């Protein structure tokens, strides 16, 4: 019986990966408990292109600056 996931996988664009790199990805996927190497690779690619947006980046920088100033005020940073 075909599932939607099977159909989605067949309609995906194909990419080529060097055999040595693919073997490393296979080992890592297995070690991390992924069902398949493809699932692991798709997750890696998805995370690498996820857009956190400029507001979230600015917010992170502001939070980091606030922590730095707080530590400086407490005498932990020079």
C-alpha positions in Angstrom: 0.0 0.0 0.0 1.4 3.4 -1.0 1.3 6.2 1.5 1.4 10.0 0.9 5.0 10.0 2.2 6.0 7.5 -0.5 4.4 9.6 -3.1 6.1 12.8 -1.8 9.5 11.1 -1.8 9.1 10.0 -5.4 8.2 13.5 -6.5 11.1 15.2 -4.8 14.1 16.5 -6.8 17.1 14.2 -6.7 20.5 15.3 -5.7 23.9 13.6 -5.9 26.1 13.1 -2.8 29.6 11.8 -2.8 29.6 8.2 -1.6 32.0 8.9 1.3 29.8 11.7 2.6 26.7 9.6 2.2 28.2 6.8 4.2 29.0 9.2 7.0 25.4 10.5 6.9 24.1 6.9 7.0 26.1 6.2 10.2 25.1 9.5 11.8 21.4 9.0 10.9 21.5 5.5 12.4 23.3 6.7 15.6 20.7 9.4 16.1 17.8 7.0 15.5 16.4 8.3 12.3 14.2 6.0 10.3 16.2 6.6 7.1 19.3 8.4 5.9 17.0 10.5 3.6 14.9 11.6 6.6 18.1 12.7 8.4 19.4 14.6 5.3 16.1 16.4 4.7 16.0 17.4 8.4 19.6 18.8 8.2 18.8 20.8 5.0 15.5 22.1 6.5 17.3 23.3 9.6 20.1 24.9 7.6 17.7 27.1 5.6 15.1 27.9 8.2 14.7 31.6 8.3 14.5 33.0 11.8 13.8 36.4 10.4 15.7 39.6 11.1 13.5 40.6 14.1 14.5 37.4 15.9 18.2 37.9 15.1 18.0 41.5 16.3 16.2 40.3 19.4 19.0 37.7 20.1 21.7 40.4 19.7 19.8 42.7 22.0 19.4 40.0 24.6 23.1 39.1 24.3 24.1 42.8 24.8 21.8 43.0 27.8 23.4 40.0 29.4 26.9 41.4 28.7 26.1 44.7 30.3 24.6 43.0 33.3 27.7 40.8 33.8 29.8 43.9 33.3 27.8 45.8 36.0 28.3 42.9 38.4 32.0 43.0 37.8 32.3 39.7 35.9 33.5 41.4 32.7 36.0 44.2 32.3 
